Structure formats: structure tokens, C-alpha cells
């Protein structure tokens, strides 16, 4: 089987992040999807398919970047809500960086 993602840190590396993205889109919000490094390939393909299905690129955007970019997102007041599929340590870090952030975490 040909795959572009050899290692993932959790089950359902496509369904869990896209579930949060689709919920936000369904309620009229724009989404910036920043996948974990290990799932960047599958996230890229998923966003390509979403765009091909008619979701405008300005409504669903993909950012494949390192953690320093994530910090910029977390601390940016234009970002209203973050859906985190990461671990407890990451949630605590986000809360420390911006205590007022509306954070939805597993």
C-alpha cells in the first residue's frame, strides 16, 4: 500500500481534525487547519479534496508549519477559538500563552 504518512501519534489522524474543522465550517466560521508534522501529508490531501468539493480556499486554509507558528496563532487576538487534538501538555501550554483563549481540547 502506498502511503505518505508513515507515523502518526493517534488514531484517526484524518477524522478527528476534520471533524472539528467541519463543525466550525458548518456554523459559519473560517478555519485554519494546522496539522501535526506527522499528519501534514494526509491533511494536505484532505484540504485539497475539500477545495475540489467546493469549500473556498479562503474559508478553509491549511498551514503546515513548526510549533513557533502555532504559538503565533494561539497568541493572536484575531483567533477566537482553537480546537486541539493534541495532548494535555499542549493544552496547558496554550492556556499559559493565552488564558482567555476559547480552547476546545480532547
Secondary structure, 3 states (H helix, E strand, C coil): CCCCCCCCCCCCCCHHHHHHHHHHHHCCCCEEECCCHHHHHHHHHHHHHHHHCCCCCCCEEECCCCHHHHHHHHHCCCCCEEEECCCHHHHHHHHHHCCCCEEEEC
